[in-house]
Amino acid sequence: MLNKLRKREQFVALNKTAVKIVTKGIVVQAKPNNLNFTRFGFTATKKLGNAVIRNRAKRRLRAIAQTVSKDINPIGYDFVFIARTHTLTREFTGLLKDAKYAVYTTLTNKN
């Protein structure tokens, strides 16, 4: 079970100061949260398509985050996974690679 960012204020605060890593399949924003657990947020803009398409993209992002959190186990960070056009068409393994790269890059480049 993932801890989730749910309120708009949390997303906005993260957007202003977070490290942003852009890959072909997703955009990942990350910031330390000074907590003993990691929180994830998921978003898809209306540019992506209608509600059915956006929800499908977010389901894929949640599955990716679940796998990444088990494999890498980042503690004390907030992550926002933002869907891109390729989120829907890219193979799951490719998306997983993108997410692991983004999370690992965030964790190794501590400011």
C-alpha positions, 0 to 999 in steps of 0.5 A: 500500500502506497502513502499518497499525496492527496491535496492540491497544496501538497502537489503545488508545494512539491512543484515549486521546489522539487527536482524534476526528472523527465524521461520518455514515459514519465516525468518525476518530481521529487523532494525530501519530506523529513518523514520516515515514509515515502509518499507518492502522487499521480497526475495526468493533465487534460492534454493527455485525453478524456477521463478514461485515458487519464485514469488508465495512465494513472493506473499504470503510474500507480503500478510502476510506483508500487514496483519501484517502492519495493525494489528501491525503497526510498524513505523520506521523499515525496514523489509525483509521477506525471503521465506523458503521451508515451505513458499509455503506449510504452511497454511496462518494462520501459516505464519501469526503467524510466521510473527507476532511473528517475528515482535513483537519480533523485536519491543519488544527487542529494543537494 
